[in-house]
Amino acid sequence: AKAKKKKGVRYPPPPPPPPPPRGSTVHAGDHSIPMTPSPNHHDHPPSPMDVEDEDLADPTWEDKLKMGAKRAEEASAMKNDHENLRKDFSIGSEGQSSNNNNANANSKPSSQKPKHRKSQPTPSAPINNLHTQPPPVDPSHKREKTFYGFDSAPPGSSNDPHSLPDEDDETNAKRQRVANLRDDGRSFYINGAYRESVLRYTEAIGVHTDGFQMHNASGDETLAALYGNRAAALMMTGAYEGASADCHRALQCTEANATTGSLESGPAFRSKILCRMARALLKAGNIWEADKAFDSAIGSAKEALQLVAQSNAGAEETRAAEKILNQSITDATLGLSDVKRYRDALDGATKITADNANNKGMSVAADRRNSVQLLMFINSALSVSPGSMELHERRVNALASLKRWAELGNHCERLAAEMVKIDGIFTDDLASLNPFPDIKAATSLKPDFFERNPDNAADPVALRILSPKAVCDAVMRLPNGILPLYLRSLRLEERYTEAAKAGASIEMHVNNSKHRGTRGIVPLAWLSNERDKLRRTMSWKERGDTLFRNGDYERAATKYAACLTIDGDVSQYNQNALENDDAGGRLHAVLHCNRAACLMALKRYREAVKECTASLRIHTHYMKAMLRRGRCFARIRQYEEAVAEYERYIRLVDEARKSPNSAGSSNAACTFDRPIDITDAEYLKAKQELADARKSTDAAANNAWKQNQSQK
């Protein structure tokens, strides 16, 4: 009896049940038939599609198993990787093929899932004695593109249920290898292992192209899918230029068939890839090219929508197609809004930069306000284009103008950690796109250093710093324009070991003849100058500390003052600390506070107040400077100011102890002397000094009242 013809088969169906074990029996109707072992029934996986031809006699189950295994290999090799483009579509079914090949067939695609075929009894005849031969292939038959799913198969093709393609084992093994690598790449991508995903897709491309020999890739849908999927993985690693290049290659593979309706080569596929390429270009900061690509994606999606309207597909498939294409239009439209946001931010930053250049005589406060606004515009642009090295350099310069050295160093180190994610992925056909071709893989800097435990209040991301070895990895991955300011930030934040090792790593790398010229022109004059500043800073500060411990406060204060002039334009320190142009950072805050301690020991309290104020201008929550200023106010009998300073000191400590995991306890304004770090002894002593200051305030008020009464 002829089996019923199946329609609307969706890909992939569940695998058929395994054949019965050796020596077992199967029941066909009322008869029990012994099963004879077959030497080949476990050689291949089951067929992904189970279809029959009404005009042919029923083959045996062994025949079907053999032919199904062959079709499984072909279907796996031809399967498109873009799940989002095809998950709602049915594969070109036999019903569609019948409509193309048989004028009298009226079957239509169906969305119902195919049912499993039950195992058939094994005949006693050997498996190679087929009683049904495949029909001859008509060479004049041409495959027709359909909008939904794969191409309709001509008789005798790999999709025909009774034809076996005449291909050698090497070709089949190659296709299977590509399919396996593609599946591995997809699995790694889904699990967040994007670097491994890129490597698998690269290997699959190499196998598919016989060692990256790109002779004529036009119309190669498998290669287009591999490039498109690798572009998605590259995007997730931050390799935006590589992603845009892969999208361009994918478009070249589909260019010849761009006017057809296939999901693997037509406008639907092109709109998806164009949108991905535009997003990669935008993230890399190539704003003009991104704008054009988003417009092209919208045009390609609209063209595909017209094909949907003209097709004779069912209502369900039509709705699914329209949903995907409308989503592409929505994504591209949102991308264009991001392009506008980038342009607005860049225009604002450019305007402020021009105002600063034209008004060089503006006040310090006005200059600081402009710098803060400039930083806001740059941050807005970076949120759209995080891969733009030009924007990163502008942000570093803005932070340097605001003297926010700790934040500058944190930004540079986080950028370097992002660059570690692309270590080792630029191989084979991606090698020419490697931004750091001569850099070895990082050994100490981990890409997730700033991402792990982001909600840990005890170790906030903004306060994390790299180890000296990790800094050596970081400087190799920073743009040349950022390096001088990064090394300066290390010194001004008193990270002397890191600064010394970073400078030595840069010099060794640049002087190496093997790497010379690969990072462009890197002038070493600034490096020599920075090394000299580092040497003097460490030497003079250490000498000042030694003099202070020995009780030579005058010479210690002089040495600290000399250290403060290293980053200035003048060689003489102004004794009025508030009139000096400090470079900022932890170093200068500590130097001012140390000078205040020397001046207090010399009973020059008014000068000490100015030094403490200069220190607090750099770090507003520098607890030691706050306490010393309160004591100086008390010494010069400015009791109201002293009480205010003590009360602020105690309030910050109370808040930190009440909420130890809050942001206030790990105040980013001063990372080295936080309220949470104050000991009980220091806290109780400050409370006692506050009580004494209040008594002195009351006593001073009483004395003033009595004096007024006596004058009357």
Disulfide bonds with the S-S distance in Angstrom:
none
